[in-house]
Amino acid sequence: MPPTKKMTVKTKRRSPITRAEGERRLIDASIQLLLEKPFKDVGVRDIALRADVNHGFVHTWFGSKEDLFIAALKQVLNTLGDRVTAMPNAQMLAVPFDPYTQLAIKLTTWLKLEGVDLKSAFPTHPVNDALADRYENQLGMKPDVATTAARQAVSFIMAAVMFGDMFDVDGPDDLAQMLEQWSYTIGLLVKYPPA
């Protein structure tokens, strides 16, 4: 009987990519996985596999998994800022229920707990800026009042999403009611601006 040849299965070779394309793929893969799994279950190898990029490039291009997550959060916040700018007023109450909003809140909290200096990591705040611009240009608020109201709104939404269950916020209906009351407060700030 003649000897049999062993068949080897060739793995698909990754096509060469630019650094910019590789970073984009890794950021996109991080966001996808963070939307699907608990953060503790998202590893560098999982991200690289999803992105079809060698896992070593995470450290070469970003420095660490946390730095990659910071880049992912920046992209999520920029996307949310664009959505807030383009969104009709009637849809604004749905923002806290958007998966990107919830990811942004949870990832911000996780990074803070990991010791990341968020102030230096995020010198700009696309969501706050978009919301303040909306309050100022669509509702007629004074710029300083609009900025403060935007900070309050973002803080309120973050707290409600993260800790709502501790304060008897029982799901979307309760949160929607709270947001409607916040909208009323915004209306009062427009009508009766602080001195």
C-alpha positions in Angstrom: 0.0 0.0 0.0 1.5 3.4 -0.9 2.0 5.9 1.8 -0.7 8.5 2.1 0.0 12.2 1.9 -1.0 14.3 4.9 -3.2 17.1 3.8 -2.5 20.4 5.3 -5.1 23.1 5.5 -3.8 26.5 4.7 -5.2 29.3 6.8 -6.5 32.3 5.1 -3.7 34.9 4.8 -4.5 38.3 5.9 -4.2 40.9 3.2 -1.8 43.8 4.0 -3.6 46.8 5.4 -2.6 50.3 6.3 -2.2 51.3 10.0 -5.3 53.6 9.6 -7.4 50.7 8.2 -6.1 48.4 11.0 -6.9 50.8 13.7 -10.3 51.4 12.3 -11.0 47.7 12.2 -9.8 47.2 15.7 -11.9 50.0 17.0 -15.0 48.8 15.1 -14.4 45.2 16.4 -14.0 46.5 20.0 -17.3 48.3 19.8 -19.1 45.3 18.3 -17.7 42.9 21.0 -18.4 45.4 23.8 -22.0 45.6 22.7 -22.3 41.8 22.7 -20.3 40.7 25.8 -19.4 41.7 29.3 -16.3 43.9 29.2 -14.3 41.3 31.2 -14.9 38.7 28.5 -13.5 40.9 25.7 -9.9 40.1 25.1 -7.3 41.5 22.7 -7.2 38.2 20.8 -11.0 38.3 20.4 -10.9 41.8 19.1 -8.0 41.1 16.7 -9.8 38.0 15.4 -13.0 39.9 14.8 -11.0 42.7 13.1 -8.9 40.2 11.1 -5.7 42.0 12.3 -2.8 40.4 14.1 -3.3 40.9 17.9 0.2 42.3 18.3 -0.9 45.4 16.5 -3.2 46.3 19.4 -0.2 47.0 21.6 1.9 48.5 18.7 -0.8 50.9 17.6 -2.7 51.6 20.8 -0.4 50.6 23.7 -2.9 48.6 25.7 -6.4 47.2 25.6 -7.6 50.2 27.8 -6.1 52.6 25.2 -8.0 50.7 22.4 -11.2 51.0 24.5 -10.5 54.8 24.9 -10.3 55.1 21.1 -13.5 53.0 20.8 -15.3 55.3 23.3 -14.1 58.4 21.4 -15.7 56.9 18.3 -18.9 56.1 20.1 -19.1 59.6 21.6 -18.5 61.2 18.2 -21.2 59.1 16.7 -23.6 60.0 19.5 -22.8 63.7 19.1 -23.6 63.5 15.4 -26.9 61.7 16.3 -27.9 64.3 18.8 -27.2 67.1 16.2 -29.3 65.4 13.5 -32.1 64.0 15.7 -35.6 65.5 15.6 -36.8 66.8 19.0 -39.4 64.0 19.2 -36.7 61.3 19.2 -34.5 62.9 21.9 -36.3 60.9 24.7 -35.1 57.7 23.1 -31.4 58.6 23.5 -30.9 56.7 26.8 -32.2 53.5 25.3 -29.9 53.6 22.3 -27.3 50.8 22.6 -24.5 53.2 21.8 -25.6 55.5 24.6 -25.6 52.6 27.0 -22.3 51.4 25.8 -20.8 54.9 26.2 -22.1 55.2 29.7 -20.9 51.7 30.8 -17.5 52.1 29.0 -16.9 55.5 30.6 -17.7 54.1 34.0 -15.5 51.0 33.4 -12.5 53.1 32.2 -12.9 55.4 35.3 -12.9 52.4 37.6 -9.8 51.2 35.8 -8.1 54.4 36.7 -8.1 56.2 33.4 -7.7 59.9 33.6 -10.9 60.8 31.6 -10.3 64.5 31.7 -7.0 64.2 29.7 -8.3 61.4 27.6 -11.3 63.4 26.5 -10.4 67.1 26.1 -13.6 67.6 24.1 -17.1 66.3 24.8 -19.0 65.7 21.5 -22.3 64.8 23.2 -22.3 67.7 25.7 -21.2 70.0 22.9 -24.0 68.8 20.5 -26.6 69.0 23.3 -25.5 72.5 24.4 -25.6 73.6 20.7 -29.1 72.2 20.4 -30.3 74.0 23.5 -28.7 77.3 22.4 -29.6 77.3 18.7 -33.0 75.5 18.7 -34.4 76.5 22.1 -32.7 80.0 22.4 -30.8 79.4 25.7 -27.9 81.6 26.7 -24.6 79.8 25.8 -23.5 79.4 29.5 -27.0 78.1 30.5 -27.0 75.8 27.6 -23.6 74.3 28.5 -24.7 73.8 32.1 -28.0 72.3 31.1 -26.2 69.9 28.7 -23.9 68.8 31.5 -26.8 68.2 33.8 -28.7 66.2 31.1 -25.8 64.0 30.4 -25.1 63.5 34.1 -28.8 62.7 34.7 -28.9 60.2 31.9 -25.7 58.5 33.0 -27.0 58.2 36.6 -30.4 56.9 35.4 -28.9 54.3 33.1 -26.3 53.1 35.6 -28.1 53.3 38.9 -31.8 53.7 38.1 -32.7 50.3 39.6 -31.3 51.4 42.9 -33.7 54.3 42.9 -36.8 52.5 41.8 -36.5 53.5 38.2 -38.3 50.4 36.9 -37.5 50.3 33.2 -38.0 52.4 30.2 -41.4 53.8 31.2 -40.1 55.3 34.4 -37.0 56.7 32.7 -39.2 58.1 29.9 -41.3 59.9 32.5 -38.2 61.3 34.2 -36.9 62.5 30.8 -40.2 64.2 30.1 -40.0 66.1 33.4 -36.4 67.0 32.5 -37.6 68.4 29.1 -40.1 70.5 31.1 -37.2 71.8 33.2 -35.3 72.7 30.1 -38.4 74.6 28.9 -38.4 76.5 32.1 -34.7 77.4 31.7 -35.5 78.8 28.3 -38.4 80.8 29.6 -36.8 81.9 32.8 -33.0 81.9 32.4 -30.9 82.2 35.6 -29.6 85.7 36.2 
